[in-house]
Amino acid sequence: MPKPITVAVAGATGKQGGALARLLLDRGHEVRALTRKPKSKAALDLQDLGAEVHEAHLDDGGAVRRAAKGADAFFLVATPFEQGVTAEVRQGLAAARAAKEAGVRHLVYSSVAGADRGTGIPHFDSKQEVEACVQKLGIPYTIVAPVFFMENLLGPMFLKGLRAGTLEMPLPESRPLQVIAVADIAGFARIVLERPSEFQGKRIEIASDSLTGPGMAMALAASGRPIGYAEGSLERVRAFSEDFARMWEWFDQVGYRVDVSGLVRAYPEVGWHDFRRWVHGQDWSILDAAGPEQPTA
């Protein structure tokens, strides 16, 4: 096991931050869990595992500085799915600056693959703006940029269709989509945090698998239900969100370009989940009845 380090983890009660916090604790590291909801079940569960829970909004530079002061590293992730991309940028910039002021020795920012290519997708461009700030701050940094989350399939965009036996995406049947499991983001991030000198100053895009919509549907049959694939309407997505519509257009016309096989060979210790393995690890009782949906990752 590596020498224990102290890591301040933003969004510690969310998907990425939560997965990373639990992994770091399991490996004997000290975790300062930043959350807006310190009394939530997720926060209390982390506290029971040994995390030091801090109430901190990313907008609140003072709270972030106090939580991160003297930490070896700070894992930063912000989301546009609650208050929009303007808030995501504001929070990301404020937290990054607070981490520097707190004397953090390594800032790891979770962005998105493709954000550095001028996609025109609002929730990609917002992360590029934060990336640019991080790169100019003068703090040792690493940018980890994952692709589309497998866990998104458990969210509101897809769950209703899956319950009806259809995986619907606004992508042609022949167009592959690179995807990643949240556990693999955490697994890669912990390597970055444990081996900072190897990754500082780098931007690394990560993915676990690449497959078409029909390929995903076939793998989802492991849920015990027949799942078919249907190419959905991009205009229906646009009626819901112009941001998401631009994302799906980009997936079809440009797409991610992670060297998945090379990444898996280079970092086998992540324990990568191809899509079939991820499917086998899920509790698909979520498809049995109209229960609570998981938020988009």
C-alpha positions in Angstrom: 0.0 0.0 0.0 1.2 3.5 -0.7 2.2 6.1 1.9 -1.1 7.6 3.4 -2.0 11.0 2.1 -4.7 13.5 3.0 -7.1 14.3 0.2 -9.9 16.8 0.2 -12.7 15.5 -2.0 -15.3 17.9 -3.4 -18.7 16.4 -4.1 -18.0 13.6 -1.7 -21.7 12.7 -1.5 -22.1 12.5 -5.3 -21.3 9.8 -7.7 -17.6 10.6 -8.6 -16.6 12.1 -5.3 -18.3 9.4 -3.3 -16.7 6.6 -5.2 -13.3 8.2 -4.8 -13.7 8.9 -1.1 -14.7 5.3 -0.3 -11.8 4.0 -2.4 -9.3 6.3 -0.7 -10.5 5.3 2.7 -10.3 1.7 1.9 -6.7 2.2 0.9 -5.8 3.8 4.2 -5.8 7.5 3.2 -7.3 10.4 5.1 -10.3 11.9 3.4 -11.8 15.3 4.0 -15.3 15.0 2.5 -16.7 18.3 1.3 -20.5 18.4 1.0 -23.3 20.8 1.2 -25.3 18.3 3.2 -23.2 17.1 6.1 -26.2 15.4 7.8 -27.3 13.4 4.7 -27.1 9.6 4.8 -24.3 9.6 2.3 -22.2 12.0 4.4 -22.9 10.1 7.6 -21.9 6.8 5.9 -18.6 8.4 4.8 -18.1 9.6 8.4 -18.7 6.1 9.7 -16.0 4.8 7.3 -13.5 7.3 8.7 -13.9 10.4 6.6 -13.7 13.9 8.1 -16.9 15.6 6.9 -16.8 19.3 6.1 -19.9 21.4 5.2 -18.6 23.4 2.2 -20.3 25.0 -0.8 -17.8 25.3 -3.6 -18.8 29.0 -3.9 -17.6 29.6 -0.3 -13.9 30.1 -0.6 -13.4 30.3 3.1 -15.1 27.0 3.8 -13.1 25.3 1.0 -9.9 26.8 2.3 -10.6 25.5 5.8 -11.4 22.0 4.6 -8.4 21.8 2.3 -5.8 23.5 4.4 -2.6 21.4 4.6 -4.1 18.6 2.4 -1.8 16.8 0.1 -4.3 16.9 -2.7 -7.7 18.3 -3.7 -10.1 16.4 -6.0 -12.4 18.9 -7.7 -15.6 18.1 -9.5 -18.5 20.5 -10.2 -21.8 19.9 -11.9 -24.0 21.9 -14.3 -27.0 19.8 -13.6 -28.3 21.6 -10.6 -27.8 25.3 -11.2 -26.5 25.4 -14.7 -23.2 25.9 -16.5 -22.6 29.5 -15.2 -22.8 28.2 -11.6 -20.6 25.3 -12.5 -17.9 27.6 -13.8 -18.2 30.0 -10.9 -18.0 27.1 -8.4 -15.1 25.4 -10.1 -13.0 28.6 -10.3 -13.7 29.6 -6.7 -12.8 26.1 -5.4 -9.7 25.8 -7.5 -8.4 29.2 -6.2 -9.3 28.3 -2.7 -7.4 25.1 -3.0 -4.3 27.0 -4.0 -4.7 29.5 -1.2 -5.0 26.6 1.2 -1.6 25.3 0.2 -2.8 22.1 -1.5 0.1 20.4 -3.3 -1.8 18.7 -6.1 -5.1 19.7 -7.6 -6.9 17.0 -9.6 -9.8 18.3 -11.7 -12.4 16.0 -13.2 -13.5 17.5 -16.5 -14.9 15.7 -19.6 -13.2 14.2 -22.6 -13.3 16.5 -25.7 -13.7 19.7 -23.6 -10.4 21.0 -25.0 -11.6 20.7 -28.6 -14.1 23.6 -28.8 -17.2 21.4 -29.0 -19.8 24.1 -28.6 -21.6 21.9 -26.0 -22.4 24.2 -23.1 -21.6 21.6 -20.3 -18.3 20.7 -22.1 -17.3 24.3 -22.7 -17.9 25.1 -19.0 -15.4 22.5 -18.0 -12.9 23.8 -20.5 -13.2 27.2 -18.9 -12.3 25.7 -15.5 -9.5 23.7 -17.1 -8.0 26.9 -18.4 -8.1 28.5 -15.0 -6.5 25.4 -13.3 -3.7 25.3 -15.9 -2.9 29.0 -15.2 -3.2 29.0 -11.4 0.4 28.0 -10.7 -0.6 25.0 -8.6 0.6 21.4 -9.5 -2.4 19.9 -11.3 -3.8 17.0 -13.2 -6.9 17.0 -15.4 -8.8 13.7 -15.6 -11.3 13.8 -18.4 -13.8 10.9 -18.5 -16.3 10.1 -21.3 -20.0 9.3 -21.1 -20.9 7.6 -17.8 -22.4 4.1 -17.9 -24.4 5.2 -14.9 -26.3 7.7 -17.0 -28.4 4.7 -18.2 -29.9 4.5 -14.7 -31.0 8.1 -14.9 -34.2 9.9 -16.2 -33.0 10.1 -19.9 -33.1 6.3 -20.3 -34.9 4.6 -17.4 -38.4 4.9 -18.6 -37.5 3.3 -22.0 -35.5 0.5 -20.3 -38.5 -0.3 -18.2 -40.5 -0.7 -21.4 -37.8 -2.9 -23.0 -36.0 -0.3 -25.2 -32.7 1.5 -25.0 -33.3 4.6 -27.0 -30.5 7.0 -28.0 -30.3 9.6 -30.7 -27.4 7.8 -32.4 -27.4 5.6 -35.5 -27.1 1.9 -34.8 -23.6 1.8 -36.3 -22.2 4.7 -34.3 -20.1 3.5 -31.3 -20.1 5.6 -28.1 -17.2 5.5 -25.6 -18.4 5.0 -22.0 -16.9 4.7 -18.5 -18.0 3.3 -15.2 -17.8 5.7 -12.2 -15.8 3.1 -10.4 -13.1 3.4 -13.1 -13.0 7.2 -12.7 -12.4 6.7 -9.0 -9.8 3.9 -9.7 -7.9 6.1 -12.1 -8.1 9.2 -9.9 -6.7 7.3 -7.0 -3.6 6.3 -9.1 -3.1 10.0 -10.0 -3.4 11.0 -6.4 -1.0 8.3 -5.1 1.6 8.9 -7.9 1.4 12.7 -8.4 4.9 13.2 -9.9 3.9 10.8 -12.8 0.8 12.8 -13.7 1.3 16.5 -12.8 0.8 18.9 -15.6 -1.0 16.3 -17.7 -4.5 16.2 -19.1 -5.7 12.5 -19.5 -8.9 11.4 -21.2 -10.3 8.1 -19.9 -12.8 5.5 -21.0 -13.7 1.9 -20.1 -15.3 0.6 -23.3 -16.6 1.6 -26.7 -19.7 0.0 -28.3 -22.8 0.8 -30.3 -26.3 1.2 -29.0 -27.4 -2.3 -30.2 -24.3 -3.7 -28.5 -25.3 -2.0 -25.3 -28.8 -3.3 -25.6 -27.6 -6.8 -26.1 -25.4 -6.6 -23.0 -28.3 -5.2 -21.0 -30.1 -8.5 -21.6 -28.0 -9.6 -18.6 -30.5 -7.6 -16.5 -32.9 -10.6 -17.1 -35.1 -8.6 -19.5 -35.1 -8.5 -23.3 -33.8 -5.0 -24.3 -34.0 -3.7 -27.9 -32.4 -0.7 -29.4 -34.1 2.2 -31.1 -32.6 5.3 -32.6 -34.3 8.2 -30.9 -35.3 11.6 -32.1 -32.7 14.3 -31.7 -35.4 16.9 -32.0 -37.2 15.4 -29.0 -33.9 15.8 -27.0 -33.6 19.4 -28.3 -37.1 20.2 -27.0 -35.9 19.1 -23.6 -32.3 20.5 -23.7 -30.4 22.3 -26.4 -27.2 21.4 -24.4 -27.9 17.7 -24.6 -28.9 17.9 -28.2 -25.6 19.4 -29.1 -23.9 16.7 -27.1 -25.6 13.9 -29.1 -24.9 15.6 -32.4 -21.2 15.8 -31.4 -21.2 12.1 -30.4 -22.5 11.3 -33.9 -20.5 13.7 -36.0 -17.2 13.8 -34.0 -17.1 11.7 -30.9 -14.6 10.9 -28.2 -11.3 9.5 -29.2 -9.8 7.8 -26.2 -7.3 4.9 -26.8 -9.3 2.5 -24.6 -7.2 -0.6 -25.2 -4.0 1.4 -24.6 -5.3 2.9 -21.4 -6.4 -0.5 -20.1 -3.0 -2.0 -20.8 -1.1 0.9 -19.3 -3.1 1.0 -16.0 -4.5 -2.5 -15.3 -4.6 -1.7 -11.6 -7.7 0.4 -12.1 -9.7 -2.9 -12.6 -11.5 -1.5 -15.6 -15.2 -2.4 -16.2 -16.1 -3.1 -19.8 -19.8 -2.6 -20.3 -20.8 -6.2 -19.8 -19.0 -6.4 -16.5 -20.7 -3.2 -15.4 -24.1 -4.5 -16.3 -23.5 -7.7 -14.3 -22.6 -5.5 -11.3 -25.8 -3.5 -11.2 -29.0 -4.1 -9.2 -31.6 -4.1 -12.0 -34.5 -4.3 -9.7 -34.7 -0.6 -10.6 -36.5 -1.7 -13.7 -39.2 -3.6 -11.9 -41.3 -0.7 -10.9 -41.5 3.1 -11.2 -39.2 3.9 -8.4 -36.8 6.8 -7.8 -34.5 7.6 -10.7 -30.8 8.2 -10.3 -29.7 11.7 -11.5 -27.6 12.1 -14.6 -23.9 11.5 -13.6 
